[in-house]
Amino acid sequence: MLNILLQAQEKGAGGPNMFLMMGLMFVVIYFFMIRPQSKRQKAERKFREEIQKGLKIVTTGGIHGKIAEIKDSVLIIDTEGGGRLKIEKSAVSKELTAHHYGPKKEDTTKK
């Protein structure tokens, strides 16, 4: 990008064309990089605020469990082996409960 700007400056191009090109580049960067990332962060924040007791979740580390207790920024989850883990709310990656994703579709093909 710097090379393009330097070449344009050497050729005498500049002024309004240069500002137009820089403006268009900023708009493209905003709509393809900044805006989607901020929407994703907002959705994750909303999800973590709506966490309830009894939801099945997966942590960012890949641990599956069911929420047993909720404290300020800490969750206590029950794992399949009967163990309990204390994790931070920020470590929750996604929800796996049936009401969120719908019931599992059964395989209708018979072998």
N, C-alpha and C positions, 0 to 999 in steps of 0.2 A: 504494500500500500504506500509506503514511504517512497519507494522507487517511482511509482506512478505520479505521485505529487511532485517529486523533484524533476521528473521529465517534463511534466506539464508546465512547471515553472520555467524551465530552460527554454521551452519552445515559445514562451511568451503568453501561454494560456493562463488565465487567472481571473481575478475579479469575480463576476457573478457566476461564471461556469464552475469555478472552483468551489464556491460556497454551495452551489446547487448539488454538486457531486458529494460533498461532505454531508450535506443535509440528507440526501437520499441514502447514503451509507448508514447514517445514524438511524433513520426510520427502519431500514431493513434489519439492522442489529436489534432494535427495540422489539419489533414484531416477531422475530424468529428466535431470539435468545432471552431477553429480559422479561417480557410479558409472560411467556409460558412458564418460566421458572417461578415467578411471583404467584401465578395462579396455582401451581402445584404446591407451593409452600403454604398458601392460604387454605387449600383443601386438607393438607396434612394437619395443620393447626386446628381446624374445625373438627376433624376426625378425633384427634387426641382429647379435645374438650368434651366430646360426646361419648367417651368411653364409659360403659356401664358394667356393673357386676354381672357375671354370667356369660359374657361374650367370649367366644373362642378367638384367640389371637395368635399371630406369629411375630416374634421379635426380629430385630434386624440381624441378630445372630443365628436365626433359624430355629429358635426354640418355640415349640407349639405348647399352648396351655389355655386354661380357662381362668378368667379373672375371678378371684375369690374375695379380695378386699381392695378398696381404693382409698388411698390416703392422699395428701396434698399433691406431691409429684412422684409418688411411689405406688406401684401396683404389686400385689401379692397374687401370684398365679399358681394354680394347681397343674402339675404335669401328669402325664399318663401313668408314670410309675408310682404315683401317690406322693411324690415330693412337692414341696412348696418352694417357690423362688420369689425373691424380692427384686423387682426391676424398676427402672425409671420409666416414666410415661413416654419419654422421648425415644425409648428403645423399641416401642411398638411399631411394627411395620405395616401390618394389615389385619383385617378382621376376617374370620372364616366361618361365621355363623350362617345358618341356612336362610334366615330371614333377610340377610344382607345380599347374598348371592343367589338366593332361590334354591329350591331343592335340587339335589343331584339328578341329572337325567340318566335314566337307565339305558343300558345298551340293548337296543331292540333287534339287533342282528343275532340270529341263532346259528350256531356252528354245528 
